Amino acid sequence: RRHTRCSRDWSSDVCSSDLTEEGQAGVKQKALDTFKGYLGEINEMLADNRPYLCGRQLTPADIYAICLIRWGGVAGVNPADYPRYQSYVNRINQEEPIAGTMALEKIDLNTYKG
């Protein structure tokens, strides 16, 4: 019961519309820093020149990796800051069925506007 109340109080503080602009900026910055940390981890994973994130075949993790780098661009993260990751995503984005799906759905890989 106490944990529930504490969680409710925390979420009320964090999610409240009464959160100051400074508080909102702090939450956004923390989320962005955490996200960049994940991108950095993926970039480091690719240092061994593996063909795919999880080994020798395409998996959902590879598809999700495309989503992450696109979301990063929208958030103002320059993919060039993660060169191995950017190269990897550019490479797998040209493989079928990914290339066909991206073209059919008119999905632009490059969302960074910096």
N, C-alpha and C positions, 0 to 999 in steps of 0.2 A: 504494500500500500504506500509506504513512504517513497519507494523507487518510482512508482507511478506518478505521485504528486511532484516529485523532483523533476522527472522527465517532462511532465506537463508544464511546470513552471519554466523550465529551460526553453522548451519549444515556444512557449508564449513570449518569452523575452526575445528569442531569436527571430521568430516569425511575425511578431507583432507589427502592425502598421505604425505603431508608436516608436519604432526603432529610429533613431536619429539618422540623418544622412551620413554622418561620420561612422555610425555603427554599421549601416548598410554597406558603406564602402569597405569597412574592415572585413565584413563577412565575405564580400565579393573577392577581395584581395586574397584572403585565406584560401578560398576555393580555387582561385586562379593559380596560386602558388602550389597547391596540392596537385592540381591538374598538370602543371608544368613538370612537377616531380615524376608523375607517371609517364609523361612523354619522354623524359630523360632516362627513365628505367628501360623503356622500350628501345630507345636509341642505343643504350649500352648493350642490351640483349643482342642486338644485331651486329655487334662488333666482330662476332665470329663468322660473319658472312653466311649464316644459315639461309636456306632458300625460303623458309616460312617460319613464323614465330614458334610453332610447336613441332618443328622437325622437317620432314621431307615432303609433306603434302599440305595442300591448302585446307584450312579449317575455319570455323566461324571466328576464331580469334583474329585471323588475317582480315576478314571482312570488317570486323569491329575496328581494327587498326585504321582502316580507311575512314570510318566515321569519326574516330578520335582526332585525326589530323585535320579533318574538315571542321569539326567543332572548335578546335584550337584556332583555326584561321578566323572563324566568326568572332571568337573572343579576343582577337588581336594578337595571337601568338604566331610569330613568324616561323613557318616550318623549316626555313633555312637554318634556324638555331639547332635543329636536330637533323644533321645531314644524312646520317645512315638511315634514319627513319623515313625521311623524305624520299631518298633514293629507293628504298624498299617499297614504299607505297606507290611511287611512280611506276616501278617495275610490275608489281602485281596488278596494278590498275589496267595494264595492257593485256593481261591474260583473260582467256575466255573461261567462264562466262561473265567475269567481272566487266570487261570492256564493253560487251554487248549490253549488259544491264545498265551500265552508266550512260551509254549512248541512248538507249531506248527511253530511259527515265529522264534524260537531259540533266544529269547530275554533274556539276562541275567539281572537280577534285580540288581546285584552288579557290579557297574562300578568303584567303588573307588579303587584306586591302591596306598594305602598309607602305 
